[in-house]
Amino acid sequence: MNVGVVQPAPLVDAHRAVAVPDRSNSRFINALLFACPLTASFNSAFGAVTVAGQTLYPFKVVVPLLAIALGWRALDLLTRPGSYPFMLALLAGWGVVGLAWTPDRTAGLKEVSVIVFAALVTAAVAVAVRAPDGVRWLLRGWLAGVTVTVLVALWELGSGQHLPSEFVNQHALGDGVLLATFGNPNNFGAFLVLSIPFIGIVATRPAVRWELGRTDRVLARILLVLLPILLLLSGSRFALIGLVVASGAYVALNRRDRSAWRFGGLLLLAGTGLSTFAIESGQRIVAKLGRFTDPSAFVQDSTEIRANLVLNGLVYLGRSGGVGIGPAGFEESIASGDVAFAVRPGVVNAHNFWVELLSQYGLIGGLLLGVVIVSATATYVRMTRDRPYGADRHRATLMLTGLAGYVFASMTASSYINAPENWMFIASFLALAPALVTIGREGRSLDDRVDTDEESGVVAASSGT
């Protein structure tokens, strides 16, 4: 046993092993699993229906249906101490406690319900991908979601029109600025970065039976070429930084693999090559990116505003003694004028997921989410070190690449706690960690599979042995 390697020592030993009776999902479960990332990609753009005065978005309909279809298995994992969904449920529980001191209890309760929903989608996806065909349909759902958004973006690029949204109504957009199905260029850019690991896995040549076919791989490779180009046109600076960091992380994790340099270089070159296009929008975006490093342009620029929002969030965290100001408290505090650092009128969201989480849920909230992400990350790192199989290692490095990009992409949107694509990424990242440990092994019979703590997504601790 290697010294210093994180080993799967569960927080709760009572759930050491639970046999999994099913070897495959029903078609209905796979269809719902496929629909989860797909509907997360266009949640508010179209497909919403109004029932009894309440707007029902597709994503918020599909996820409960999946949980119900999975029955007791999703509930069992959600209530299993130490599991990833359980830790997110604890985060929601801490949010309920925070309602006692949040500035706006109504808005706070609504935000807590979002985190409850995040725990539910994580449990449902984690159970559904225990079967190899579940992994296939989750990845195919991500592929479909990115395809839909890219097609809408290409329509925008060709027609100069956009889907209706509040952002479109409030801003004069020039030709070439892309919002796709997200109604905001920052959310679109962030989503493209979030999709990198899943599209990358689909683009990989198949080695085990759950992977997709040639058509899926060709489509995934086309999307990987288009992704940085469309991302640059979105004008999202932090998403672009996320792309660069993700590409660099991929190359660093595969520095001895020449194909990795080609893959990472492809993402970088395709994006930077667009800056040479002599189109008005491209020149404007390049100029905007240039201001990011120009100190003289810092004043009155969105970069200064974002920096002040971060500083205000840290002030709220410190003022609360580290417990946070309560769910939805950031927006209410900014809107009421309780600011230590000036922000532009009308800008009330944190524009940074990590600051949003810490300022409202405090160090406890940050720890609860951080533990599950670190635990899943440890699983992927272990795969890169311990697996002699090239395909397994490549999938793990892609997931780590996705996390590296996510850290920055999640600083892009105005409020990422309420974004379905954010929790869909987290659910997929957490669920695939235990799934790829077992299902992705080359040469291992799927009939030999049992659901150990590592395979169920139980938070691991370092044994140091």
N, C-alpha and C positions, 0 to 999 in steps of 0.2 A: 504494500500500500504506500503510495507516495506521500511524503511529508508535505503538509501545507495545502493539500488538495481538499476542497470542500466535499464532505461526504454526506449522504442523505440521512442525517440523524434527525428524525421527526420530533416536533415539539410534543406530540402526544403519541405514546407507544401503543395505545389501545387499538389503533387502526393500522397495525403493522402490515396486514395483508387482507385484501378483500377480493375474492375471485370475481371475475367478470364473465357472466354466462353468455353474453352476446358476442359473436364474431363479426357482425355487420349490422348496420342500421337499416331501418325500413326506408323505402323510397320517400315516404312523407317526411321523416326526420331529416334525410339528406337534402330534400327540397327546401325545408325550413332553414337548415344550416347554410345552404348555398345563398339563401335570401338575406341572411344576416349582414354580411359585408356589402352585399349588393344594395340593400335598402339604406344602409348607413351612408353610402356614397351619394345618395340623392334624397336624403330623408325629408328635407323641407322644400325641395325644388318641385316635385310633383308626386302625385299618388295619395296626398292627404285627403281624408274625408271628414265631414263634420257630423257628429252624432250627438243629439241632445245638447247642442250648443258647444260641445267639446270637439276640438280638432284632434283626430287620430292620425299620427304619422306612421308610415309603413313599418319603420324599424321598431317602433314601440308596440306594434301589433305582432310582428313576426317572432320577436324574442319570447314573449310569454307563451305563444303557441308552441315554440320549440321546447320550452321548459315543461309545459303540460304534457307534450308528447313523450318526453323522456321519463315522466312520472317520478317515482320516488328516488330515482338515481340522482337527479339534479338537486332535489331537496336534501338528500343524504350528504352530498358533497358540500352544499351550501352551509349545512349545519355541522360539518365535521371540523372540530377544533384543529387549527393549524393549516387547514387547506387554504388555497389562494382565495376562493370566493368567501370563505369565512372571515378572512382578514379584511376584505373589502366590506363585508357586513359589519365588522367591528368599526370600520371607518364611518359607515353610515350611523351606527349607534352613537359614536362620539359626536357626530353632527347633531343628533337628536339632543344630546346633552347641551351642545352649544346653542341650541334654540333659546335657552334660558337667558342668554346675554347678547344674542345677535340684534343688530339695530332694526331689522325687519323680519319678524317671525314668519310672515306669509311667504315672502320670497325665500327665506331660509328653509322652510319646510319643502318648498318646491325643489330646491337644490338638493336637499337630503334625499328626496325621492329619486333623483337622478343617480345618486350613488347606490341606493338600493337596487336600482335597475342595473347598474354596472356590475354589482355582485351577482345578480341573476344571470346576466348574459355571460359572465365568466364561468359560472357553474354549468350553464347549459352547453356552452361551446366545449368546455373541458370534458364533459361526459360524452358528447357526440363524437369527438375526435379520438376516443379510445379505440374505435373501430377504424381500420385502415381506409375504408371508403369514406369515413367522416373527414379524415385529413384531406382526401382528394376533393371533396365537395366544399370544404372550407376554402382551400386554395382556389378552386374554380370560382367561388363566390367573389373572392378578391379580384380575380382576373376579370370577371364580368363587371364589377363595380368600377374598376379603373377604365375598362373599355367604354362604358357608358359616359363617364366624365370626359374622357379624351374625345369621344365623338362630339359631344356638346361643345367642347373647347375648339375643335376644328371647325364646327359650324359657326361659332363666334368669330373665328379668325377669317373665315371666308365671307361672312355676311355683314360683320360689324355690328350685329345685334346681340342681345343678351337675354337670358331668362329673367322674368320680373323679380326684383328684390329691392329691399330698402336701400341697399348700397347703390344700386343702379339709379334709383330715384334721387339720391342725395349727391351724386358725383357726376361730373362730365367726363366720360371715359373716351379716350382716343382709340383709334383703330389698333387692334392687336392686343389690347389688354384683356386677359382671360379670367373669367370667374367660374366657368363651367356650371356644375349643378349646385355650387355652394353659396352663390350669391355674394361672394366676397373673394377677392384674389388671394388674400392671405390664407384663408381656409383651403382654397384649392391647391395652393403651393404646398401647404403642410401635408395635405392628403397624398400628394404625389410622393413626397418623401416617405411617408408612413407605408406606402405600398411596395417600396423597393424590396424588402426581404421576401415577401410572398410572391411577387412577380418573378424575382430571381430564382426562387425554388422551382417554380413552374417551368422556367426557361432551362433548367438543368436537365441533362440527358437522363432518362429513367434508369434506375438500378433496382428498384423493388416494385412489387405489383400494384401498390396503391397510387403510383404516380400517373400523370396524365399523358395524353397522346401527342403525336407530332403536331397536329393543328394547334393545340394549346401552347406548345413550346414555341412555335413560330409566332403566334400572336403575342406571347409574352416578350419575345425578343424585339418585336416591332415596337411594343410599348416602352421597352427599356431605352430604345433609341429616341423615341418621341418625348419621353419623360423630362429630361433636362431642358429641352427646347421649350416645351410648354411651361415648365416651371419658371424659366427666365422671363417668359412673356407675362407670367402672373405678376411679376414685379415684387414678389415676396422675398425680402432680403434675408430674414432668418431661415426661411425654407431653403434658400440658395446656399446659405452657410451649412445647413443640415445636409444638403446634397454633397457638398465638398467634404465635410467631415465623414459622412457615410462612405464616400468613395475612398478617402484616405484610410479609414478604418479597415475597409475590405482589403485593400492592397497590403496594409500592415499585417493583418491576420494571415494573409496568404503570400507573404513576401518571397517565399521559395517557389511559388507556383507561377509560371509565366502567364498562364491563362487568367490569373487574377489581375495581373497588370493590364491585360487587354480589357477585361471587364470594367475595372475601375477607371482606366483611361478612356474607355468609350463613353461613360457617363460624364466625365469632365470635359472631354473634347466636344461632344455633341452640344453641351450647354454653352461653353465659352465660344464655340464657333459661331453661334447665332449673333454674337455681338458685332460681327462684321457685316451683318445684313443692313443694307441702307434703307431701313424703313423707319418711319417717324417714331413708332412705339418702341422699337428696339433701341434707337438712339436715346430716347427719353429715359428708358429703364436703365441703360448703362450709365447715364448721367446721374440718375438717382442712386445707383450703387456707388458711384464715385463720391457722392456727398457723404456716404457712410464713413469714409476715412478722411474727410476734409473738416478740420476743426472749425474753420470759419463758417461752415454751413450748419454747425451743430445747433446754434441758437434758432429757435422757432421751428426746427426740423422735427419730424416724428421721432427721430432717434432720441432727442432730448426729452420728449414727452414720455417715451417708453422708459427711459432711465429714471425719470421722476416718479413714474408709476411704481417701478420696482422699489425705489427708496421709500415711498409712502407705505408700500406693503411691509417693508422691513420695520418701519416705525410702528405700524399696527401690531406686528408680531411682538416687538419689544415692549410696547405699551401694555399689551395683554399679559405680560409675564410669561410668554411662550405658549399660552393655551389657545391663542387665536381669538379673533373678534367675532366668530360665529359664522355659520353658513350664510352666503350671499352678503356678508357684511362689508366686503371691499367696495362693491358698487354703491351701496347705500352711504358709506362713509365719504367716498369721493363726491357723490352727488350732493351731499349735505354741506360740502365746503370744508370738511374736516381734513385738510391737507397740510402737510409740512413742506411739500415741494409742489410748486405751481404746475398745473396741467391745463390743457386746452379745454375751454368750455364744451360740454357735451361728451367728453371722453371720460368714461366712468369705470371701464373694465380694466383688469390688470394687464392684459395683453401678454401674459406670461403664466403658464399653467402652474409652475412650481411656486411662484410668488403668490398666486391666487390660492393655492392649496395651503401653504404655510401660514399666510396672513389670516386665513379664516379658520383653519382646523389646527393650527399650531404645530408644535414639534411632535405631538402624539399622532396627528393625522399624517404628517410627513413620514414618521417612522413606520406606520402601518402600511402605507403604500410602498415605501422604500424597501421594506423587508421582503415583500413578495417579488418585487422587481429584481432585487439583488439575488434572491433565492433562485429564480428562474434563470437569471444571468449566469449564476454559478453552474447550473446544469449544462447550459450551452458551452461554457468555458471548459467544463469537464469533458464534453464530447470532443472538443477540438484537441484536447491533450491525450485522451485515452483511446480514441477510436482509430484503429488502423485503416478503416475504410475511408477512401477519399470522398465518396458521396455524402456520407454522414457528416464528416468534418466540414464539408462545403456548406451543407444546410445550416449547421450551427454557426459558422462564420457569417452567413447571410443574416441570420437572426440577430447576431451581435452588431452587425453593420446597421441593421434597421434601428436598433436601440440607440446607437450613436447618433444617427440622424434625427431620431425622435426627440432626443433631449433638446435640440435646437428648434425643430419644427414646432414643438409644443409651446414655444415662445412667440408664435406668429399670430394666432387668432386672438380676438378680443377676450373671449372667455372659453377656455377649453374644457372646463369642468362640465359644461352643458352640451358639449359636442359629441354626437353619437360616434363619429369616426374615431375620436380619441379613445373611448372605452372599447370600441371594436378592436382597435389595435392592441390595447392592453390585454383584452381577453384572448386574442389570438396569440400574442407573445407568450402569455402565461400558459395557455392550453397546449401549445405545440412543444413546450419544453419537455414535459413528461411524455407526450405522445411520440416525439421523434426519438426519445431514448430507446423505446422498445420497438415501435412499428418500423422505424427507419433502419433497423439493423439488417444488413445484407447477409443473406444466408440463414437467417433465423426463421423457424416456422412460427407463423402467427398463432397456431393452435397451442403453442407452449406459453402464450402470454398470460401473466397474472397481473392484477392491479395492486402493486405495492405502493408504499407511501410516495416514492419517487415518481411512480407512474401516475399518481392521482393528483400531483401538484401540492404535496404537503410541504410546508416551509421547512427547509433544511438549515441546520446549523453546522458550523465548522467543528469537526472533531479534532483536527490538528494532528491526526495520526495517519 
